[in-house]
């Protein structure tokens, strides 16, 4: 059971109902994570706005989802691992690509560089250096894409923390964390 109320979209306040309706339209349902965040209209608007903005970004949905599963695995977030594995498949990633991404790996050098950077950001609490950024440039990322990669990491840290801290029930098909497999 979640540590915070899961807001029922049908009886939600006027402050969150329009956003929950947009989420319902995008997913076909309102996932539990959004129901938990809906306790704060400001947090819900921030979260949904961030997903929308990054969804229109330069690096693409598939790489964004691969970053998300790498971050989720590092933070032991079963919810985000399940959700972003499903979303990654919807964005065109294979099961193998998502499993590799969860472990911070990829056969594609460009994706591998982005995942290595994301993992280092999480594991070192953002203590990266110029060589880490240069590795992204060498893989073909410009400054816009590099900042966007970091934005994906930051957004996923927020969602991981929401789901782990509030023990949000997973409502996507389960995926095993790589460190427990």
N, C-alpha and C positions, 0 to 999 in steps of 0.2 A: 504494500500500500504506500502510495506517495506520501512524502512528509508535508506537502502542501496540497491544498484543494486543487482538483482538476476541474477547471471551469467548464460547465456544461454550455456549449455554444447556443443551445436553444433558449437558455434562460440567462445568458450573459448580459452584462451591462452595455449600455449604449456606447460606452467608451471603447469596448473591445469587439463588439459584435461585427462591425464592418470588416475588421481585419480577419476575424475568425471566418467570416463568410468568404473572403478572398482565399484564405487557406483551404477551406472546404472545396472551393472551385478548382484549386490547383491540384489537390491530392485526391479529391473524391470523398475524403473524410477529414476530420481535424485530428491529426496525430496527438498523442498524449503530451508530448513535449510542449506543444503550443498551448494546450489546455493548462499546463502548469505555469507557463510564462504569462498566460493571460490574467493572472492575479495582479499584474502590473501593466496598465495600459501603455506606459512609457517603454517598458522592457519589451512588450510584444511588438510595438511599432518599430523599435530599434532592430529587433531580431528579424522581423519580416522584411523590413526595408533593406537590411544587410543582405539577406538571401536574394532579394530582387536585384539589388545593385550588382552583386558579384555574379549573379546568373547572366548578366548582360556583359560581363567582363571579357577581357582579352584571352585568358588562358583556356577557356572552354569548360563546359560542364563535366566532361569525363575526367580531366585532370583535377578539377575542383573536388570531385567525389573521391578520387584516389588520395588526395591530400587529406580529406576528411577521415577516411578509414585509417590512414597512418597515424593521425593525431588521436583518434578514438582509441586505437589499440594501445598507444603509449599511456593514455589516461584511464585505462580499464573501463571505458564507457561502452557497455553492452548495447545501450539504446542507440547511440550514434553509429556504432559499428554495424548494427543491423539495418538502420535506416539508410545510411550512406552506401552500404553494399547494394541494397535494392535500387537506390537512385543511380548508382554507378552503372549497374546493368542496364537501367533505362536510358542512360546516356551513351550506351554503346560499348561499355567495357565487358570483357569476358569474365567468367568466374575466376579463371587463372590470373587475369590482370588485377582483379580486385583482391585476391588472396595475396599476390605479390605486393601490392600497394600497402596492404595491411601490415606487412613486414618491412615496409619502407624500401621496397625493391621494384625494379621494372627492367624488362629486356630492352626497352626503348631508352636510349641515353638521355634524351631531353627530360622524359618523365622521371627517370632515375635521379637526375640532378635536382629536380624540384622536390622529390620525396626526401632525398638526403638532407636538403636544406630545411624542409619542414620538420623532419625528425630532430635535427640539431637544434632548431629554434625551441622545440618543446623540451627536449632533454637538457639543454643548457640554459633554459629560462631566458632565451633570446641573446645569449652571449655568443653571437656569431662575429666573425671578423671579415676583413676585406677579401681574404682568400675564399671564404664561403660564398660571398656575393660574386666574386670573379668566376667561380665554378658555374654559377647560373648563367652568367654572360657567355662563357665559353660554350655552354649548351644551347645558346641561341635566344636567351631571354633578355629583353631590354629592361630599362628601369621601371617602366609601367607594369610589365608582367612580374617583375621581382617584388614590387610593392603589393601587387595583387596576390601573389603567393602568400606573403606575410598576412594580408587581410584574411585570406581563407584560414590560415592557422589560427588567427585571433578569434574569428567567428566560431570556429570549431572548439576552441578552448572554452568559450562562453557556453556553448550548447553542451559540451561534455560536463562542465561543472554543474549546470542546471540538472542534468539527468542523474549524475552520480550523487550530488548533494541532496537532491530531493527524492531520490529513489523512484524515479518515474518508471512506471510499468512499460516494458517494451511491447509495442504493438506492430512490429514488423517481424518478418521471419528471422529467427535467431541465427547468429553467427558466433562461432567460438573465437575468443580472443587468442591471438597467436602465442602469447606467453603461457597460456594454460592448455594449449593443444598438445 
